[in-house]
Amino acid sequence: MQAIVFNYVVCVITGMLFTGIQPFTITTLHAPWFPWTLLMGIAFISIFNLTAHCTKVDGMTTTVIASKLSLVIPVIAAILLYHDALGIGKIAGIVLALPAMYLTTRTPDENNNPPSLFWPAMLFLFSGGLDTLVNYIQHSFLSTPSAQAAGTIICFATAGTAGLLVVGYLVITGRQQLQWRNVVAGICLGIPNFFSIYFLVRALNSSQFQSSATIPLVNISILVASSIAAIIFFRERAGRWRIIGLLLSVVAILLIGFGDR
């Protein structure tokens, strides 16, 4: 929790240094996107903590796949709200995504108990909702680079403020002790985290791809890299069903993103 909170503080500092924008002004309070970025900031830190818990309980590979297959939700939203093209490829990818998630979570735990789908399912739903929210805010309000930068920074500032209040309460009441290694971890996480969201918002505003293709393109990179890292560095088991699920996940994302091209 502490590392996640410090990560958002670093995101704000990184964003201000990189973009040269100082968004904490009276003008920002009256911007039409301001309340939406507050909502997005609360969603960020909530889902970040949900991701951390799911990683601890279900493993890195399962967590990443559940999170990234949630692209089904914003893709459907983009088709309905922004009239993105819907063809056989996208339909096949959406249908394939659900069994892919099931297969990757099918591996029994160390006691050979059947896995619980609760946390991966929650992550699937909430991550998909967050991606849909980001896409909606970008389409509706953040049409210029300056607005995109300011909105991203305010979003991270909101998440950081909420987290600082929680951590501050836990430290004051003696339930936690502040650990400097969490500050270091927050710095290592915060810098790439800012750019991941900032460039996603910029990419969604690009004319190169429809948003229903941009999100899958980003997600497949994260999915493959994280799964390989989990197997190599964290020695997660790569059983037959998990490998099949991973391959199906890649196929599903490719179909959703590029199946109709």
Protein Blocks (a to p, Z undefined) as FASTA:
>chain_A
ZZmmmmmmmmmmmmmmmnopafbbfklmmpmklmmmmmmmmmmmmmmmmmmmmmmmnojk
lmmmmmmmmmmmmmmmmmmmnopacdfklmmmmmmmmmmmmmmmmpccfkopacdfklmm
mmmmmmmmmmmmmmmmmmmmmmcfklmmmmmmmmmmmmmmmmmmmmmmmmmnopaccdfk
lmmmmmmmmmmmmmmmmmmmmmmmpckbcfklmmmmmmmmmmmmmmmmmmmmnopacdfk
lmmmmmmmmmmmmmmmmmmZZ
